[in-house]
């Protein structure tokens, strides 16, 4: 009797695991997983309060809010870096 109960339990477990796999497979398939690529640009805006460098590796920079470089602070823009401005946004150096 014990052996037949064990076989029955194993069989039910297999049915359960098969059903679970069939239900979850579409949710876990590679086509449903979305991986966000890093943006191909860097958004900048707001005050720059410490020395900062905009690098070619993070270019282009898109100014999405006014940028203000505080007095005594240096903003270095490496050669070749592209800086784009959204409408009505500006770079102000104090």
Wavefront OBJ file of the C-alpha trace (Angstrom):
o trace
v 0.000 0.000 0.000
v 2.820 2.385 0.848
v 4.456 1.818 -2.549
v 1.211 2.521 -4.442
v 0.683 5.741 -2.454
v 4.224 6.817 -3.251
v 3.698 6.176 -6.966
v 0.426 8.120 -6.834
v 2.132 11.070 -5.107
v 4.981 11.068 -7.639
v 2.537 10.931 -10.534
v 0.488 13.855 -9.156
v 3.674 15.822 -8.550
v 4.735 15.290 -12.156
v 1.312 16.449 -13.401
v 1.532 19.523 -11.203
v 5.068 20.411 -12.339
v 4.145 19.888 -15.985
v 1.083 22.117 -15.667
v 3.068 24.760 -13.825
v 5.762 24.709 -16.494
v 3.198 25.074 -19.259
v 1.559 27.998 -17.476
v 4.784 29.849 -16.688
v 6.720 29.181 -19.897
v 5.106 32.036 -21.874
v 5.846 34.468 -19.058
v 9.494 33.485 -18.897
v 10.236 33.183 -22.593
v 13.014 35.334 -24.000
v 10.603 37.143 -26.301
v 8.640 38.467 -23.323
v 11.629 39.619 -21.330
v 12.512 43.215 -22.022
v 15.986 44.441 -21.356
v 16.392 48.169 -21.510
v 19.375 49.318 -23.440
v 21.329 52.176 -21.986
v 20.251 55.438 -23.558
v 22.425 56.622 -26.409
v 22.756 60.042 -24.795
v 23.168 61.712 -21.400
v 20.513 64.069 -20.059
v 21.814 67.002 -18.043
v 20.236 69.897 -16.209
v 20.389 71.885 -13.003
v 23.253 73.419 -11.087
v 26.814 72.187 -11.450
v 28.301 72.749 -7.988
v 31.600 70.872 -8.325
v 34.181 70.488 -11.080
v 32.633 68.315 -13.785
v 33.776 66.823 -17.085
v 31.483 65.918 -19.948
v 33.224 63.050 -21.717
v 33.146 61.778 -25.261
v 32.099 58.367 -23.924
v 28.816 59.833 -22.603
v 28.194 62.109 -25.585
v 25.899 63.477 -26.792
v 24.669 65.475 -23.819
v 21.103 66.728 -24.017
v 20.292 69.763 -21.876
v 16.756 69.057 -20.621
v 16.753 71.769 -17.934
v 18.818 74.919 -17.641
v 22.407 74.210 -16.613
v 24.082 76.666 -14.253
v 27.825 76.421 -13.571
v 28.417 77.987 -10.164
v 31.155 80.490 -9.482
v 34.541 78.848 -8.837
v 33.440 75.609 -10.521
v 34.855 74.330 -13.824
v 32.839 72.500 -16.459
v 35.214 70.784 -18.888
v 33.754 69.630 -22.183
v 36.135 67.215 -23.905
v 36.945 67.706 -27.601
v 34.393 66.036 -29.857
v 31.587 66.058 -27.290
v 28.214 67.024 -28.743
v 25.886 69.140 -26.589
v 22.257 69.535 -27.678
v 19.719 71.833 -26.068
v 16.001 71.238 -25.723
v 13.873 74.219 -26.676
v 14.333 77.257 -24.417
v 17.087 75.586 -22.312
v 20.433 77.250 -21.727
v 23.898 76.938 -20.207
v 24.732 79.753 -17.826
v 28.189 80.322 -16.335
v 28.339 82.521 -13.207
l 1 2 3 4 5 6 7 8 9 10 11 12 13 14 15 16 17 18 19 20 21 22 23 24 25 26 27 28 29 30 31 32 33 34 35 36 37 38 39 40 41 42 43 44 45 46 47 48 49 50 51 52 53 54 55 56 57 58 59 60 61 62 63 64 65 66 67 68 69 70 71 72 73 74 75 76 77 78 79 80 81 82 83 84 85 86 87 88 89 90 91 92 93 94
